[in-house]
């Protein structure tokens, strides 16, 4: 494994499969009476969040604590950042405190890369989302969920997603999740198709390793997984479509559209969902929707990433002893 995890594009197929397989071991920890491993005991990890977050921040914190690490939660609101402190000064403060790893979410694309390569801090950096650029652990947990559903838990070990067809629908222009998934799914051998209004397709998308369509109904019958994206109004500074009703009619997933998908196909969403906009309650609450699974799998994936970056070479999840069974 590399020293930092900044972009899904940095992962080779073997790197990605190693993380997915390690996450399967970590998932078994959740089935134990005591959901903890001693792997990172004595290590200090800082969650450095400059943007609001629920799932990602709590997921990383749960992963860190299950690996017995000491956790520092840093939020920009209520810190010296609100007084004008720079990222450099914040990083050097953490370095002086001796943190062993930094998980960073930032509104500026490229901030995690800058932190990892600047020399301000001598610790592994994990990107928890930067602007509209990348969100590698989200892509990993999505791939982990797909592999479990489409290949199988045990059958999937050592396997990639070769031949699987994944459709990503919605606000691709502002989505770091879409970019990360395109990179990782291509590396894992999947065929990715983006579906969005022309105004929400990024410039230069023709260089991405994926196909582009503007007709959702045409793509659905050929999809093994359909990932719906939230329309990110907080990043928009113009009108990208006429009305919410028009967007929902053309690009929303309802029960009728879900019925066009193959029986084995799953519906995914990185969250938070806007019910009635990109996805109806009927679809969101169906058995084919993996949103809750994705949240649970996120803890396992983040445990795997932290273990591989910091944990060393001992077995990820030691076999249960007879004492533990009692």
C-alpha positions as CSV (number, residue, x, y, z in Angstrom):
1,X,0.0,0.0,0.0
2,X,1.0,3.6,-0.6
3,X,1.6,6.1,2.2
4,X,-1.4,8.2,1.5
5,X,-4.9,7.7,0.1
6,X,-5.7,10.9,-1.9
7,X,-7.4,9.7,-5.0
8,X,-9.2,6.5,-6.2
9,X,-7.2,6.9,-9.4
10,X,-4.0,6.2,-7.5
11,X,-5.1,2.6,-6.6
12,X,-4.0,-0.3,-8.8
13,X,-6.3,-3.3,-9.2
14,X,-4.3,-5.3,-6.6
15,X,-4.4,-2.4,-4.1
16,X,-8.2,-2.1,-4.5
17,X,-8.8,-5.9,-4.2
18,X,-6.5,-6.0,-1.1
19,X,-8.6,-3.3,0.6
20,X,-11.9,-5.0,-0.3
21,X,-10.6,-8.4,1.0
22,X,-9.3,-6.8,4.2
23,X,-12.6,-5.1,4.7
24,X,-14.3,-8.5,4.6
25,X,-12.1,-9.5,7.5
26,X,-12.9,-6.3,9.3
27,X,-16.7,-6.8,8.8
28,X,-16.5,-10.0,10.9
29,X,-15.4,-7.8,13.8
30,X,-18.9,-6.3,13.8
31,X,-20.4,-9.7,14.5
32,X,-18.4,-10.1,17.7
33,X,-19.7,-9.3,21.2
34,X,-16.8,-6.9,21.7
35,X,-16.3,-5.0,18.4
36,X,-12.7,-4.1,18.8
37,X,-9.2,-5.0,17.6
38,X,-5.9,-3.8,19.3
39,X,-4.2,-3.0,16.0
40,X,-3.9,0.8,16.4
41,X,-3.6,1.0,20.2
42,X,-1.4,3.9,21.1
43,X,-1.8,5.6,17.7
44,X,-3.5,9.0,17.5
45,X,-5.7,9.9,14.4
46,X,-7.1,13.3,13.8
47,X,-10.4,13.8,11.8
48,X,-9.8,17.2,10.2
49,X,-13.2,18.3,8.8
50,X,-13.6,21.7,7.2
51,X,-17.0,20.7,5.7
52,X,-20.1,19.5,7.3
53,X,-20.5,15.7,7.4
54,X,-22.5,13.0,9.1
55,X,-21.9,9.6,7.6
56,X,-18.2,10.0,6.7
57,X,-17.1,11.6,9.9
58,X,-19.0,9.2,12.2
59,X,-17.9,6.2,10.0
60,X,-14.2,7.2,10.3
61,X,-14.5,7.7,14.0
62,X,-16.2,4.3,14.5
63,X,-13.5,2.7,12.4
64,X,-10.7,4.3,14.4
65,X,-12.2,3.4,17.7
66,X,-12.8,-0.2,16.6
67,X,-9.1,-0.4,15.9
68,X,-8.4,1.0,19.4
69,X,-6.9,4.3,18.1
70,X,-7.1,7.5,20.1
71,X,-9.3,10.0,18.1
72,X,-9.2,13.8,17.8
73,X,-12.2,15.3,16.1
74,X,-11.5,18.7,14.6
75,X,-14.3,20.8,13.1
76,X,-13.5,24.1,11.4
77,X,-16.5,25.7,13.0
78,X,-15.5,26.7,16.5
79,X,-11.8,26.4,15.8
80,X,-9.1,29.0,15.0
81,X,-9.9,28.4,11.3
82,X,-12.9,30.7,11.8
83,X,-10.4,33.4,12.9
84,X,-8.4,33.0,9.7
85,X,-5.9,30.3,10.5
86,X,-4.4,28.7,7.4
87,X,-4.3,25.0,6.5
88,X,-0.6,25.1,7.0
89,X,-0.8,26.4,10.5
90,X,-3.4,23.9,11.4
91,X,-1.3,21.1,10.0
92,X,1.8,22.2,11.9
93,X,-0.2,22.4,15.1
94,X,-1.3,18.7,14.6
95,X,2.3,17.8,13.8
96,X,3.5,19.4,17.0
97,X,0.9,17.3,18.9
98,X,2.3,14.1,17.3
99,X,-0.7,12.8,15.4
100,X,-0.1,9.5,13.5
101,X,-2.6,10.0,10.7
102,X,-4.9,12.7,9.4
103,X,-8.3,12.2,7.8
104,X,-9.3,15.4,6.0
105,X,-12.4,16.7,4.4
106,X,-12.1,20.1,2.7
107,X,-14.2,22.3,0.4
108,X,-11.2,23.1,-1.8
109,X,-10.3,20.5,-4.4
110,X,-6.6,19.5,-3.9
111,X,-6.4,20.4,-0.2
112,X,-5.6,16.7,0.9
113,X,-2.9,16.5,-1.8
114,X,-1.4,19.7,-0.7
115,X,-1.4,18.5,2.9
116,X,0.2,15.2,1.9
117,X,3.0,16.6,-0.3
118,X,3.8,20.0,1.4
119,X,6.0,18.7,4.2
120,X,3.9,20.4,6.8
121,X,3.1,17.1,8.5
122,X,4.8,13.8,8.6
123,X,1.8,11.4,8.8
124,X,-0.4,9.5,6.3
125,X,-3.2,11.6,4.9
126,X,-6.6,10.1,4.0
127,X,-8.9,12.1,1.7
128,X,-12.5,12.1,3.1
129,X,-13.7,14.3,0.3
130,X,-12.2,17.4,-1.3
131,X,-14.4,19.9,-3.2
132,X,-15.7,18.3,-6.4
133,X,-12.6,16.3,-6.9
134,X,-12.3,12.9,-5.1
135,X,-13.8,10.8,-2.3
136,X,-11.8,7.5,-2.5
137,X,-13.2,5.7,0.6
138,X,-16.8,6.3,-0.7
139,X,-15.8,4.7,-4.0
140,X,-14.3,1.8,-2.1
141,X,-17.3,1.2,0.1
142,X,-19.5,1.4,-3.0
143,X,-17.4,-1.2,-4.8
144,X,-17.4,-3.4,-1.7
145,X,-21.2,-3.2,-1.5
146,X,-21.5,-4.1,-5.2
147,X,-19.1,-7.0,-4.9
148,X,-21.0,-8.4,-2.0
149,X,-24.4,-8.1,-3.7
150,X,-23.4,-9.1,-7.3
151,X,-20.6,-11.6,-6.7
152,X,-21.1,-12.8,-3.1
153,X,-19.3,-12.4,0.2
154,X,-17.1,-15.5,0.2
155,X,-17.1,-15.9,-3.6
156,X,-16.0,-12.3,-4.0
157,X,-12.7,-12.7,-2.1
158,X,-9.8,-12.0,-4.5
159,X,-12.3,-10.9,-7.2
160,X,-12.9,-7.6,-9.0
161,X,-16.0,-6.4,-10.8
162,X,-15.0,-7.4,-14.3
163,X,-18.0,-7.3,-16.7
164,X,-20.4,-5.6,-14.2
165,X,-22.3,-2.7,-15.7
166,X,-22.8,0.3,-13.4
167,X,-24.9,3.4,-14.2
168,X,-24.3,6.6,-12.3
169,X,-27.2,9.1,-12.5
170,X,-27.6,12.8,-11.6
171,X,-25.4,15.7,-10.7
172,X,-22.1,14.4,-12.1
173,X,-20.7,17.9,-12.6
174,X,-20.4,18.6,-8.9
175,X,-19.9,15.0,-7.6
176,X,-16.6,13.8,-6.2
177,X,-18.4,10.5,-5.6
178,X,-19.0,10.1,-9.4
179,X,-15.4,10.9,-10.2
180,X,-14.0,8.5,-7.7
181,X,-16.4,5.7,-8.7
182,X,-15.6,6.1,-12.4
183,X,-11.8,5.8,-11.6
184,X,-12.1,2.8,-9.2
185,X,-14.8,0.9,-11.1
186,X,-12.8,1.1,-14.3
187,X,-9.7,-0.2,-12.4
188,X,-11.8,-3.1,-11.1
189,X,-13.0,-3.9,-14.7
190,X,-16.6,-2.6,-14.5
191,X,-18.3,-0.8,-17.4
192,X,-19.5,2.6,-16.2
193,X,-22.2,4.8,-17.9
194,X,-23.0,8.3,-16.7
195,X,-26.5,9.6,-17.1
196,X,-27.2,13.3,-16.5
197,X,-28.7,16.4,-18.1
198,X,-26.2,17.9,-20.5
199,X,-25.7,20.9,-18.2
200,X,-24.6,18.6,-15.4
201,X,-22.0,16.6,-17.4
202,X,-18.4,17.9,-16.8
203,X,-16.4,19.5,-19.6
204,X,-13.8,16.9,-20.8
205,X,-15.9,13.9,-19.8
206,X,-14.9,12.3,-23.1
207,X,-11.5,11.6,-21.6
208,X,-13.0,9.7,-18.7
209,X,-13.0,5.8,-18.8
210,X,-16.8,5.6,-19.2
211,X,-19.7,6.1,-21.5
212,X,-22.2,9.0,-21.3
213,X,-26.0,8.8,-22.0
214,X,-28.8,11.3,-21.6
215,X,-31.6,8.6,-21.6
216,X,-32.1,6.9,-18.3
217,X,-34.8,4.5,-19.5
218,X,-32.5,3.2,-22.3
219,X,-29.7,2.3,-19.9
220,X,-31.6,0.8,-16.9
221,X,-32.4,-2.7,-18.5
222,X,-28.6,-3.2,-19.0
223,X,-27.5,-2.2,-15.5
224,X,-26.3,-4.4,-12.7
225,X,-26.1,-1.4,-10.3
226,X,-27.7,2.0,-10.5
227,X,-26.2,4.8,-8.3
228,X,-28.3,7.9,-7.9
229,X,-26.6,11.1,-7.0
230,X,-28.0,14.1,-5.0
231,X,-28.3,17.4,-6.8
232,X,-25.8,19.5,-4.9
233,X,-27.5,22.9,-4.8
234,X,-24.9,24.2,-2.3
235,X,-22.3,24.1,-5.1
236,X,-24.5,25.6,-7.8
237,X,-24.3,29.2,-8.9
238,X,-26.6,29.0,-11.8
239,X,-29.8,27.2,-13.0
240,X,-28.8,23.9,-14.4
241,X,-32.3,22.6,-15.1
242,X,-35.8,24.2,-15.4
243,X,-37.5,22.8,-12.3
244,X,-37.2,20.1,-9.7
245,X,-40.3,18.4,-11.2
246,X,-38.7,18.3,-14.7
247,X,-35.5,16.9,-13.3
248,X,-37.3,14.2,-11.4
249,X,-39.4,13.3,-14.4
250,X,-36.3,12.8,-16.6
251,X,-33.7,11.6,-14.2
252,X,-35.5,10.4,-11.0
253,X,-35.7,6.7,-10.1
254,X,-39.3,5.6,-9.2
255,X,-41.0,2.2,-8.9
256,X,-41.8,2.0,-12.7
257,X,-38.2,2.7,-13.7
258,X,-36.8,0.3,-11.1
259,X,-39.1,-2.5,-12.6
260,X,-37.1,-2.1,-15.9
261,X,-33.9,-3.1,-14.1
262,X,-32.7,-6.8,-14.2
263,X,-34.0,-8.7,-11.1
264,X,-30.5,-9.0,-9.6
265,X,-29.7,-5.3,-10.0
266,X,-29.3,-3.0,-7.0
267,X,-30.0,0.7,-6.3
268,X,-27.3,2.7,-4.6
269,X,-27.0,6.2,-3.2
270,X,-24.0,7.8,-1.4
271,X,-26.4,9.9,0.8
272,X,-27.9,12.1,1.9
273,X,-31.0,11.2,-0.2
274,X,-33.5,13.8,-1.3
275,X,-36.7,11.7,-1.4
276,X,-39.0,12.8,-4.2
277,X,-36.2,14.4,-6.2
278,X,-33.7,11.9,-7.5
279,X,-35.3,8.9,-5.7
280,X,-38.8,8.1,-4.5
281,X,-39.6,6.7,-1.1
282,X,-40.8,3.5,-2.7
283,X,-37.4,2.8,-4.2
284,X,-35.4,4.1,-1.2
285,X,-37.2,1.7,1.1
286,X,-37.1,-1.3,-1.1
287,X,-35.0,-4.4,-0.6
288,X,-33.0,-3.6,-3.7
289,X,-31.7,-0.3,-2.2
290,X,-28.4,-0.7,-0.5
291,X,-28.1,2.7,1.3
292,X,-28.1,1.3,4.8
293,X,-25.6,-1.4,3.8
294,X,-23.3,1.2,2.3
295,X,-23.2,3.0,5.7
296,X,-22.3,-0.2,7.5
297,X,-19.8,-1.2,4.8
298,X,-18.2,2.2,5.1
299,X,-17.0,1.4,8.6
300,X,-15.4,-1.9,7.4
301,X,-13.7,-0.2,4.4
302,X,-12.3,2.6,6.6
303,X,-11.0,0.1,9.1
304,X,-9.3,-1.7,6.2
305,X,-7.7,1.5,4.9
306,X,-6.5,2.6,8.3
307,X,-5.1,-0.9,9.1
308,X,-3.2,-1.1,5.8
309,X,-1.8,2.4,6.1
310,X,-0.9,2.1,9.8
311,X,-1.3,-1.4,11.1
312,X,1.7,-3.3,10.0
313,X,1.9,-6.9,8.8
314,X,0.1,-8.9,11.5
315,X,-3.2,-10.6,10.6
316,X,-6.0,-8.0,10.3
317,X,-8.6,-9.9,12.4
318,X,-7.0,-12.7,14.6
319,X,-9.0,-15.9,14.9
320,X,-11.5,-16.0,17.8
321,X,-10.1,-17.8,20.8
322,X,-12.0,-20.3,22.9
323,X,-11.9,-17.8,25.8
324,X,-13.7,-15.2,23.6
325,X,-16.3,-17.8,22.7
326,X,-17.2,-18.4,26.3
